């Protein structure tokens, strides 16, 4: 090991060293502390896959169809709770703060709709308790000093009319969301302050338009997994993502990293999580959902003989491939499912014992699924591939003594050539929705680790800051950019010391 000697006899050298050491000590505290995100509730009961598919089917019918200035742009961090685990009907949700004074509301994270809405007071049919053990807070416009109703003549009311049935009552811009299962909600739009936890900056606020729901029906009112509302992450102008981006408050992007383990939780930021191994595929434009071009599927390294048109949008914009973090399981186009399941079955180790089940393809195993089941890859436009471990397409159904039952978690929607990649596939990955660049990216990742998020400084420079660590204690994180800076300074010290010695 080489040793560098500094001569204290030279006052210039000593002064320089002391000054730089002082600067380095300051940098240790200049970067933001890691933000701790809360973990999920415990797993405590099991349900059937058929129930999960019914739940996803309801969700797919529920997905809504829709034919200022600032000198800096920062990322916003949201706490994530919930669990992918199908045995508890997978649901991820976050917490938002609205109004003056601010109040907290727990809302489902939903990439299949656009509007943020919360239950208001009074609310007809809205649940007052939740099996998720969260407080059921009701938004009261009259108790917020910054709340104002959106009038029917407001241009934003016209934008809202593109997303739902709308109408006017007492000069308030109203909405009605109807879902395929017969459930729905109605209310009116308001503008109020949304309080934001900016990564590396601290708290700030911005005015946003959101829904004040006065009535709910159907599955929305079931108390077992009731939340205060829904946080739509779609691409319309009325989504919070678009509103904050238009104001220059945040980038036009959001990212999530959802933990697939028993404890659940994860990371959600408005902004781009930076990861060197990210791959991207273009978003198909002019679609209401996050449609992408899936080109082929391979099982155990062998490409399946499937017509790529099975995964493409039809001429009337039906079918296609959608990335949807709100869907629990995953679904392949009807004509692609059987070849997919057959290819996996033919590659499974003989030590995995198949179970006879008409609805599901299940196996009894006594060793690790990773050793018995083949790898699967989905190949997208732009050369981006998503590699699935067996845990990304299998679901553990039960355990008995030393054995476990695992089932293939992919299904198909009746009589539809649509592919939907839900949390079964997306968990344990960073997923970036770069709306400005019209692309979606992903990378395998330990979502209980800290992440780096790209932000734009007040000088217009792109910087990377640490956005937090799930389930850990608050600590200082040194990013690779800080390390480069410190290494450069140290090299300068050594060079100057040699020069003046």
N, C-alpha and C positions, 0 to 999 in steps of 0.2 A: 504494500500500500504506500503510495507516495504521500509525502508530507510537505505542506507549504508553510514556510516560516515568515512571519510578519515582523519587521524591525520597528519596535516602538520608539526607537531613538529619533525617527523622522516625524516631526509634528504633523506634516501634511498627510502622511500615510495614516497616522493614528486618528486624525480628525475625520478623514474620509471613511475609514473603517467604522468608526463609531456612528457616523451619520447614516451609512448604508445599513448597518445592523439595526439602527432605530427604525429606518424605513421598512425593513423586512419584518420587524416586530409589529409595525402598524398593519402591514398587509395581512397578517394572521387574523386581524379583527375586522378588516375592511370588507371581507366577503361574507355573505349572509350565512346565518346558521341554518342547519338542515331543518326543514319543516316536517314535523311529525304528523303523519296521517293515521287516523284511528283504524283499528282492525275490525273485523266483522263479528257478527253474532255466532254462537256455537251451532253446530249441526245437531239436531235432536230427533229427526224423524225421517222416514222414507216414503216415497211415493212411486207409482208405476210410470214407466216410460210413456205409456199411452196417455196418461194425464198431462205429462210434459208436452207431448206433441199437440195435444188439444190446446194447451195454454199457448204454445207458439202459433198454432193455427189462428187462435183468436187475435194474437198480436199482429200477425200478418194482415188480417182483415182490418185491424185497427190502424195500421200505418196509413197516414193521411196522404191522399193523392192531391197534388197541386200542379195543375196544367201550367264651426266645428273644426275644430282643428286642435292638434296637440303636437308638441315637439318631440315626444318620445312614445315608444310603443313597448309595453312590457307584457310579461306572461302572468297569468292568474292561476293560482293554485287552489284546488278544491279538495276537501277531505272526501274519501270514498269509503262507504260501508256496503255491506251486502256480500253475496256469495254466488259464485257460478254453480256450486254443487246442485245438481238437479234434484237431489233428495229433499231439498228445501225450497223447490221452485225458484231457481236462480233469479236473483234480482240485485242489481247494483244501484245505489242511490247516493246522492250527495247533499250538502247543506248549503243554502243560499241565505243571504241577509238582505232584507228589503225594508225600505221605509225609514222615517225619521220620527222617533228613535228607531234604530234597526231591530228587527225581530227575525228569528231563525225559522226556516222552513225546509223540511226534508223532501226532496223531489227525485223522482226516478230519472236516471240518465238514459236518454232515448235518442238514438241517431235516426230514427224513423219518422220523426215529426219535427216541426220547426219552432213552435211557440213555447215559451216558458209560461206556465200558468200555475196558480196556487188557489186553493179553496178560500173563499171569502166569507165574511159574516154579513148577513145570515146566509146559510147554504142549505138548500133542500136536498136531503138524501146523503149528504157528505158524512163519511165515517168520523166518529169522535174518538176512536181508539184504534190501535194497531198492534198486530202480533209481532211487529218488528221492534216493539218496545221503544218507540219514538213518540215524542209529544205531538199531538195533532193541533198545531197552531193554525188559527184562521186569520187571514189578512183583513184588516179593517181600514179602508181608505180614510175614514173620518178621523182615525187616530194617528195618521201620519201627516205631518205638516208639509211634506213635499209631494203628496199624492195629488194627481189630477186626472180626471177622466178624459179619454180621447174622444173628441167630438166627431160627429158624422162628416163634417167638412174637412177634417184633417187628412192630409195626403196619406198618412200612415194607415188610416182607416181603409183607403182604397187598396193599399198593399195587403192589408189583412183580409180583404174580401177575396183575394186570389187563393187563400189557404182554406177557407171554410165558408159555410153559410153565414151570412152576416145580416144585420138589420139595425134599426135605430129605435131607441126608446129613451125619451127625455134627453135627446141630443147626445146620447152615449153610443159609441161604436160597439155593437154587440157581436157575438160569435156563437156558433153552435157546431160542435164537433160530433159527428155521427160515426159510429163504429159498426163493423159488420156483425158483431155478436148481439147487437141491440143496445149496447151501452153507449154512453155519451156524456157530454157536459155542455153547459152553456153559461154565458156570463158577458162581461164587457171588458174592453181594454183600458188600462190605466198606464200612466207614466209615473215612475217614482225612482227614488235613488236605490241603486244596487251597490252594496259595499263589497269591495274586492280586496283580496289578499294578494298583492303583487309580489312576485318572486324577486327577492333581493332588494325590494324597495320599501315594503310595508303596506299599510292599508291605504286605500284610496276609494273613490266612489265615482259612479257615472249614472246618468239618467237613462233608463231603458223602458221600453214598452213591454208589458206582459199582460197575461189574462187574469182577470178576477172572476173566478168561477162561482156561480150562484146556485148551480144545480148539477148533480151527478146521478147517473143511473148505471145499472149493470155491474160488470166486474170491477169497475172503479170503486165501488163502495164496499167490496168485500174486506172485512176487517183483518183477515189473517196476514195480508201483506200490504195494507193500506199505507199510503204516503200522503204528504201534503199537496202534491201536485206532480207535474211532469216538466222536465227540463229538456226541451227539444234542441237538438244539435244539428238541424238540417241547414240547407244552404240559402233559404229565402232571405229577403231583406229584413224580415221581422224577427229572425232568429237573433238571440243574444249575441252569438258569434259575429254575425254581420253588423249588428248595431254598434258593438264595441269597436270593431275594425273600422267602420265608417267614421267613427269619432276620433280615430287615431290612438285609442287607448290600448288596444291589444293587436297582435298580428291576426291575419285572417287564416287562422289554423287552430286546431286543437289536437290533443294527444291523450291517450290513456294506456295504462298498463295494469291489467286486472289480474289479481292473484287467483290461481286456480285451486290452491290448497284448501284444506278444511276451514282455516280461519278467514279466508277471503280478504276483502279490502282491495286496495290498489292505489293508483296515482291517476289524477285527472288534472290536466292543465289546459288553459287557453294559451296556445303557443306551440312551438315545435320542440319535442324532445329530440336531442341530438345523440346519435349513436352511429359509430363508424360502419357498422355492418348493415345499415338500413338499405333495403331495396324498394323501389317505387314502381307503381304501375299507374297509367293515366286513369282519371275519373271520366266516365262517359258523360259528356256535357248534355245540358237541357233535359236532365232526368230529375225527378223529385227525390230520388234516393241515391245512395252511394253505389252506383253501378260500375262494374269493372269488366274487362274482357278476360275471361278464363278461357285458355286455349287448349289445354290438355291436362290429363291426370296420369301419374305414374304410380305403380304399386311395386315395391321391392325393386325399383330401378327399371321396370318394364312399362312402357307407355301403353295405356289402354286403347283399344281400337274404337274410339268414340268420335262421332262427327262433331267438330267444333261448334257447329250451328246449334247443338243442344244447349250450349251455355250462352248463346247470343240473344240479344233483343230481337224480337220479330218486327216485321214492318209496321205493326200497329203498337209497338213499344210494350209488348207483353213478354214475360219470361226474363231471360238475362240472368246475370250473377250480381248479387247484392251483398255487401259487407254490412252487417247489422249487429252492433254490440248489444242490442236489446233482445235478441233471439237467444234462447237458452241452448238449444241443440244446433244441428246443421242439417241442411236439406239439399239434395241433388235433384237435377232435372229427372223427371220420372223415368225416362228411357236410359239414364246413366246409372241409376242406383243399383240394379241387379248386376251388371258387369263389375261395378266397383266392389260390391260385397263379395261376389264370387272370386275376384282376384285376391282379396284379403284372405278368404277362406282357404284358397289353394296354397297360400304361402305360410299359413299358420303351422307352427310346430305340432307334431303328432302328440306331444305331451299335453296339449290343450284339448280337453274333452268337450266336444260340442253338445249343447243341450237342444232338445226338440222343442221348438217354440215357433208357432206360425207367424207371430208378429215381429219377433226379434231374433237376431243371430247372436247367440250367447255361448260362452265357453266357461268351463270350470278349470281353473289353473291353480297350481301349487308353487309357482315361482314367479319371477318378475315378468310383467307384461312386455317389457322392453326386450327380453330374451326370446319371447315366443311369437310376437307379432311383427309384421314387416313395416318398414318405413313407407310413408305416403308423401307424395309431392303434388302440389297444385301449381301449374305453370301459367303465368299471366302475360299479357301484352307488355312489351318493353323489356322482356327477358327476366322479369322478376318471378322468383319461385318461392312458394311458401311450403316449408318442409314440416310435416306433421310426425310427431312421435306417436306411438300407440295410444298414449294417454290423451292425445288430441283428437282421436276419432273413436275411442272406447269410453264406456261409462261403467264404473264399478257399481254393481247392483247389490251385492250382498257378500258377506263373509261367513264361512262356516268352518270352525276348527282351523286347520292349516290351509284351507282352500278358499278361493274367492271366485265370484261369478262376475265376468266382464262381458258387456254387450256392445255391439257396434251402434254408435249413437247417431248415425246418419239415417235420415228417412227421406221421404218425398211427399210433396203436396199433391193430393189427388188430382189427376188429369191436368197437371200443370208442368210445363218445362221451365221451371224456375229453380235457380240455385241460390241458397241463402247460407252464408257462413256466419254462424252465431258464436256465442261465447265458448262453446265446446272447442272450436278451432282457434279463436282469437285470444284466449286466456294465455297468460305467461308470455306475452309478446308486447313489445312496444308497438302501438298502432298510431300512425300520424296521419291526420286528415289535413293535407296542405291545400286549402281551398283557393288561396291565391295562385298557387301553381297548378291547380286542378289535378292533383295526384294523391294517391294513398300509399303510404310506406309501412314497412313492418320489419321487425327483427326479434328473434328469440331473446328473452331477457328474464333475469330474476327480478320480478316486480316488487320484491321486498327490499331491493337495493335503492340507493339514491340515483337520481337521473340528472343530466345536464339539459338545460332549456335555453334556446336561442332567444335573445331579446335585442331590441334596438335601443341604443343609448340616446340621450338628448342631443348628442353630436352627430347622430345618424349612423354610428358605427354598430355593426353586429357584434354582440358579445354573448358569451356563454356563462350562465350562472347555475349553481346547484339548486335544484327544486325540491329536494327533500328526500327523506328516507322513511319508508313505511315501517312502523312497528319498532323503531329504534329510539335511542335517547338522542336528545339534541346535541349535536357536535359540529365542529368545524370540518368542512370537506374541502380538500385542495383539489381543484380541477387540473387537468393537464395544461390548461392555459396559464394558470398561476405558476405551475411548475416550470414552464418554459421561461416565464418572466424572472422567476427567482434564480434559475440556472444562469440566465444571461447576466443578471446583476452580480452573481457570485464570480462569474468568469471575468467581469470587468474589474472587480475588486482585486482578483489575483493579478491581472495584467498591470493595473496601476501600482500595486504594491511592488511588483518586480521592477517597474519603471523608476519609482522613487527610492528604492532601496540602495 
